[in-house]
Amino acid sequence: MKKFAHKVAYIAGGIIIGVVFSTSAGAFADTIKSVVGKKVTGEYTIVVDGKTLSDKGAVIDSRANVPARALSEALGADVKVSGKTISITSNTESSNSEVSTVVDSNNKYMGQSKSSLEESRKTIQEKVLATAVSERAKVAAALEELKATGDNNAIALAEKRLAEYDTMVNDGQKELALIDAALASAK
């Protein structure tokens, strides 16, 4: 009975850590910036190859934002919009190959500085993913021990917690993919 109480305490501790972890992950997500609803703090003229574009650029939260269609067309690129994805394709005569760049409007990391992206990547890897993977392994081990006891309530609780850690790991990996995509286009 003492061993069972120890396992229950172990699972309860994991749940408490998970709640703290979930709360801190939410607080981290609140630091991600979006331009939706933000005020335009400046406006500027865009000049491409000596020609002034009719569309203006905007400064939102100290970041330069340019009109993708006007800029791409001025450079001779093809612009297609599908859902929330803008595809910009240009043919470069010097390499005779097609270069395609996709700007995903769902990627909240696009437009951030390289140093900011690298810091976000490091935070997700070291704090979010490492913790979730470690805690998931502990819960998986405890679940195996619980299966031997036959306590269905404790098993169900551990399985639920395991699924939550699987979701955290999956979400963390998706965030890293978004950051990597933004890093590939960052300067």
N, C-alpha and C positions, 0 to 999 in steps of 0.2 A: 504494500500500500504506500509505503514511503517513496518507492521508486516512481509510482504513478503520480504522486503529489509533486515530485520533482519535475516530472515531464510536463504536467499542467502548468507549473510555475514557469518553466522554460518557454512554453508556448505563449503564456500570458505576457512574459517579458518581451517576446518577439513581437507580439501585437502592439505593445506600448511603443517599442522602438519603431515599428511600422507607422504608427500614428504620428509620431514625432517626425519621422522621415517624410511622410506624405505632406505634412504641414510645411516643412521646410522646402520641399520640392515645389509646392504651390507658391510659396513666397519667392522662390527663385524665378518661377514663370512670370510673376508680376513684374520683374525687372526687365523683361523682354519688351522692346519698344515697338510700337506700331504707329503708323502715320494716320490711321483712321481717327477722325475727330480732332486732329491737331491743327493748330493755327499756322498759316503760312506767314513766316517772319520776313520773307524777302522774295524778290523776283528779279530775274536776270535774263538778258538776251543771249540766245544761243547762236553761235557762228560756226558753220561747218564748211570747210574748204573756202573760206572767204565770203560765203553767202549767209546772210542773216535769215534765220527761220522765223516764220510768223508766230509759231507757238513759243511761249515763254517757259523758262525753267523756274522752279520754285525752291525756296529754302524752307525746310520744315525741320524744326528741332536741330538746327545747325548742320543739316545734311542737304546736299544738292540733289534735287530730283529733276530729271529731264523727261520730256515726253518721248516715249519709246518709238512710237510710230513716226513722228516727224523726224527724229534723229536718224532712224533706220532708213527711211525713204530718202533722206538727203544723202546718205552714204550708198544708196543703190541697193539696199537690202530688201528682201521680201518679208512682210510682217503678216502673221496669221494669229488670230485669237481663237482659242478653243477652251471654253469653260473659264477657268481662272488661270490659264497658262497662255503666255505670249511667246510665240516662236519667231525668232528672227534668224533668217537665213541669208547669207551673202555669198556671192561667187567672187573669189579673188583671182584676178587674171595672172598674177605672178606665180601662183602655185597650181593653177588649173584644177583645183579641187574645191568641193563645196564645204564651207564651214558653217556649222549650225550651232547657234547658241540659244538655249532656252532659259527664259527668265520666268521663274515660277512665282506668281504673286502670293502663293500660300507659304513660301519660305520666308519666315519672319526674320531670318538672319541676313538676307540679301541686302547689300548696301552698307553693312557694318564694316568697320575697319578690320584689317587683318589681325591686329593685336587684340581687339575685342573678341573676335571669333576664336582666336587661339585660347584666350582666357575662358570663354564659354565652353570650348571643347574640353579643356583641362578639368573644369569644374564638373562637367557631366561625367567624364571618365572616372575621375578620382573620388568624387563624393556621391554621385547618384548611382552610376553603374557598379562601381566596386562594392559599395555598401549593399545594394540590392542583390548582387550575385552572392556575396558572402552570407547575407541573412537567408537567402533562398536555400543555400546549401545546408545551413543549420536546420531550417524547417524541414527540408527533405529528409535529413538524417533522423530527426525527431519523428517524422511521419512513419518511417520504416519501423522504428521501435514501437510506436503506438499501434501499428497494425498487428503486432504480436500480442498486444493486450486485449484486442477486440473491443475497445471502448469506442463505439461508433460516434459519439458526440465529439470526443477529442480528435478523432480521425477526420471528421467532417470539418472541424475548425482548422486543423492543420492543412487540409487540402485547400480550403478557402484561402488561407494565408499564402500558400504556395502559388495559387493562381494570381494573387495580388502581386507577388514578387515577379512572376512571369510577365505580367502586364508592365510593371515598372522597368524591367530589363528591356522589353520590346520597345516601350516608349523612349527609353534612353538611347537605344540603337537608332531609332528613327530620328531623334534630335541630332545625333552625331552625323547621320547621313545628310541632313539639311545643312549642318555647319560645314561639312566637307564640300558640299556643292557650292556654298557661299564662299568658302576659302579658295576654291578653284577659280572663282571669278574676281576675288579681291586682289587689290594691289598693295 
